[in-house]
Amino acid sequence: MKNIAARSPMPSSSPTNSASTQPFQVLVVDDYDDSRDMVALVLKRHGLTVLEATDGVEAIKMAYLNRPDLILMDISMPVMDGLESVRQLKGVEVTRSIPVIVISAHCGDPAMDKRVLDAGCLSCLPKPFDLDELMGVIDGVREPKV
């Protein structure tokens, strides 16, 4: 599999999303329009800035250029699946520290959950998911416990 992030041009400036000047930015990655749109709507209603991507390649490019505070990633997508995308993001310095949460119907299977965590993701939320649970996980990323 080609490493998309390693071939992308380096951004010329520091991250566009400084915590002191910008709202919390989330990249939602899902090839299923209805699912992506629903998550994006909920996040926007909670005052978050939302970027959207439809596959792993697009996610890598958007993460590299925008450096969001969090990525919500589906697993099963065309072009490049979510786990390969995460591995590539974690393999490049500029995107390595971006937290990733997988949201997928495959979550809940112990073998898949292990693959997700081994790829460097924070957690794996099964679809369908509870919106309060999703917001709780996001709040945990936004305000980590000291």
C-alpha positions as CSV (number, residue, x, y, z in Angstrom):
1,M,0.0,0.0,0.0
2,K,1.4,3.4,-0.9
3,N,2.1,5.8,1.9
4,I,0.0,8.9,1.0
5,A,1.1,11.0,3.9
6,A,4.8,10.6,3.2
7,R,4.4,11.9,-0.3
8,S,2.2,15.0,0.5
9,P,3.9,18.4,0.5
10,M,4.8,19.7,4.0
11,P,2.5,22.4,5.2
12,S,4.3,25.7,5.3
13,S,2.9,27.0,8.6
14,S,2.1,25.7,12.0
15,P,-1.1,23.8,12.7
16,T,-4.2,25.8,11.6
17,N,-6.0,24.7,14.7
18,S,-4.5,26.3,17.8
19,A,-6.5,25.5,21.0
20,S,-6.4,29.2,22.0
21,T,-7.8,30.6,18.8
22,Q,-9.8,27.9,17.1
23,P,-12.8,25.7,18.1
24,F,-12.2,22.0,18.5
25,Q,-11.9,20.5,15.0
26,V,-13.0,16.9,14.2
27,L,-12.4,15.1,11.0
28,V,-15.3,12.6,10.3
29,V,-14.3,9.8,7.9
30,D,-17.0,7.5,6.6
31,D,-18.0,6.5,3.0
32,Y,-21.7,6.2,4.0
33,D,-23.1,9.7,3.5
34,D,-26.0,9.3,6.0
35,S,-23.8,8.1,8.8
36,R,-21.2,10.8,8.2
37,D,-23.8,13.5,7.9
38,M,-25.5,12.5,11.1
39,V,-22.3,12.5,13.1
40,A,-21.3,15.9,11.5
41,L,-24.6,17.4,12.4
42,V,-24.4,16.3,16.1
43,L,-20.9,17.6,16.4
44,K,-21.8,20.9,14.8
45,R,-24.7,21.2,17.2
46,H,-22.2,20.8,20.1
47,G,-20.2,23.7,18.7
48,L,-17.4,21.7,17.1
49,T,-15.9,22.4,13.7
50,V,-16.3,19.5,11.4
51,L,-14.3,18.3,8.4
52,E,-15.5,15.4,6.3
53,A,-13.8,12.7,4.2
54,T,-15.2,9.7,2.4
55,D,-12.2,7.3,2.3
56,G,-8.9,6.7,3.9
57,V,-6.8,8.5,1.2
58,E,-9.0,11.7,1.5
59,A,-8.7,11.4,5.3
60,I,-4.9,11.3,5.2
61,K,-4.7,14.4,2.9
62,M,-7.2,16.3,5.0
63,A,-5.5,15.4,8.3
64,Y,-2.1,16.3,6.9
65,L,-3.3,19.7,5.7
66,N,-5.7,20.7,8.5
67,R,-4.4,18.8,11.5
68,P,-7.7,18.3,13.3
69,D,-7.9,17.8,17.1
70,L,-9.6,14.4,16.6
71,I,-10.4,12.0,13.8
72,L,-13.5,9.8,13.9
73,M,-12.8,6.9,11.4
74,D,-14.9,4.2,9.9
75,I,-13.0,0.9,9.0
76,S,-14.7,-0.4,5.9
77,M,-14.3,2.1,3.1
78,P,-13.3,2.1,-0.6
79,V,-9.9,3.2,-1.9
80,M,-8.1,2.7,1.5
81,D,-9.7,1.3,4.7
82,G,-9.7,3.1,8.0
83,L,-7.0,1.0,9.7
84,E,-4.5,1.5,6.9
85,S,-5.2,5.2,7.0
86,V,-4.6,5.3,10.7
87,R,-1.3,3.4,10.3
88,Q,-0.1,5.9,7.7
89,L,-1.2,8.9,9.9
90,K,0.6,7.4,12.9
91,G,3.7,6.9,10.8
92,V,4.2,10.6,10.0
93,E,5.4,13.1,12.6
94,V,3.0,15.9,11.6
95,T,-0.1,13.6,12.1
96,R,1.2,11.1,14.7
97,S,-0.3,12.8,17.7
98,I,-3.8,13.3,16.4
99,P,-6.2,11.0,18.4
100,V,-8.3,8.6,16.4
101,I,-11.5,7.0,17.5
102,V,-12.9,4.2,15.3
103,I,-16.7,4.1,14.8
104,S,-17.7,0.9,13.0
105,A,-20.1,-2.0,12.9
106,H,-17.0,-4.2,13.3
107,C,-16.3,-2.8,16.8
108,G,-17.2,-5.1,19.7
109,D,-15.4,-8.1,18.1
110,P,-12.4,-8.7,20.4
111,A,-10.0,-9.4,17.5
112,M,-11.1,-6.2,15.7
113,D,-10.9,-4.1,18.8
114,K,-7.3,-5.4,19.3
115,R,-6.4,-4.5,15.7
116,V,-7.9,-1.0,16.2
117,L,-5.9,-0.4,19.4
118,D,-2.7,-1.9,17.9
119,A,-3.1,0.6,15.0
120,G,-2.8,3.4,17.5
121,C,-6.5,4.4,18.0
122,L,-7.9,5.4,21.3
123,S,-11.1,3.3,21.2
124,C,-13.6,1.5,19.0
125,L,-17.2,2.5,19.2
126,P,-19.7,0.1,17.6
127,K,-22.4,1.2,15.2
128,P,-25.1,2.0,15.9
129,F,-23.8,4.1,18.8
130,D,-25.3,6.2,21.5
131,L,-24.8,9.9,20.9
132,D,-24.2,10.6,24.5
133,E,-21.5,8.0,24.6
134,L,-19.9,9.5,21.5
135,M,-19.9,13.0,23.0
136,G,-18.5,11.6,26.3
137,V,-15.6,10.1,24.4
138,I,-15.0,13.3,22.5
139,D,-15.2,15.3,25.8
140,G,-12.5,13.0,27.2
141,V,-10.2,13.9,24.3
142,R,-11.0,17.6,24.6
143,E,-10.4,17.7,28.4
144,P,-8.0,15.0,29.3
145,K,-7.8,14.2,33.0
146,V,-4.6,15.2,34.6
